[in-house]
Amino acid sequence: MAFSSTVERSENIGSLRLKMGTYTNANIGDTGGSITTGLNKIWMQCVTPTSDWQTSSPKVTVSGGTLTILCADQTDGVWAVIGL
């Protein structure tokens, strides 16, 4: 299994949407992947690794409604985005 993600929660905040979930980068040598959030534009993002051994923060890029996480292999974490 390579990079995978889930959407655990989706809520309205006024005219904005909040989406939250988890990600797993399971294979040795994998460097991350993309999460299609279902939003058209992301205004705020938060990505936090939850693996005990993880010592550095993942690099995160946003394009439209897609969140791309570049992280060490065998890393799990949580993510959240707010947007339209």
C-alpha positions in Angstrom: 0.0 0.0 0.0 1.4 3.4 -1.0 0.2 6.8 0.2 -3.5 6.8 1.2 -5.8 9.3 2.9 -9.3 9.5 4.3 -11.8 12.3 4.9 -13.0 11.8 8.5 -15.1 14.9 8.9 -16.7 17.6 6.7 -18.4 20.6 8.3 -19.8 24.0 7.2 -18.3 27.1 8.9 -20.5 29.9 7.7 -19.8 30.1 3.9 -16.6 28.0 4.2 -16.0 24.3 4.5 -13.8 22.4 7.0 -12.5 19.0 6.0 -10.4 16.8 8.2 -8.8 13.4 7.9 -5.8 11.1 8.1 -3.0 10.0 5.9 -0.7 7.0 5.7 2.6 6.8 3.8 3.1 3.1 4.4 5.8 1.8 2.0 9.6 2.1 2.5 10.8 4.6 -0.1 7.5 6.4 -0.6 7.7 10.2 -0.3 4.1 11.2 0.1 1.1 11.9 -2.1 -1.9 14.1 -2.9 -5.3 14.4 -1.2 -8.2 15.6 -3.3 -10.3 17.5 -0.7 -13.4 18.2 -2.8 -12.9 21.9 -2.2 -12.3 24.4 -5.1 -9.8 26.5 -3.2 -8.0 25.9 0.1 -7.4 28.9 2.3 -5.8 27.3 5.3 -4.2 23.9 5.9 -2.7 22.1 8.8 -0.8 18.8 8.5 0.6 17.0 11.6 2.5 13.7 11.6 1.5 11.3 14.3 4.2 8.7 13.9 6.3 8.4 17.1 9.7 8.4 15.2 8.9 11.4 12.9 11.4 14.1 13.6 10.7 16.6 10.9 7.5 18.3 9.6 6.2 17.3 6.2 6.4 19.7 3.3 3.0 20.7 2.1 1.8 22.4 -1.1 -1.6 23.5 -2.2 -3.0 23.8 -5.7 -6.7 24.6 -6.0 -8.4 22.0 -3.8 -5.6 19.5 -3.8 -3.3 19.1 -0.8 0.1 17.5 -1.5 2.1 16.1 1.4 5.8 15.2 1.0 6.9 13.2 4.0 9.2 10.4 5.1 8.3 6.9 4.3 6.2 4.9 6.9 4.6 8.1 8.3 1.1 8.6 9.5 -0.6 11.8 10.3 -3.7 14.0 10.4 -4.7 16.9 8.1 -7.3 19.7 8.0 -8.2 22.3 5.4 -10.6 25.3 5.3 -11.8 26.7 2.0 -14.5 27.0 -0.6 
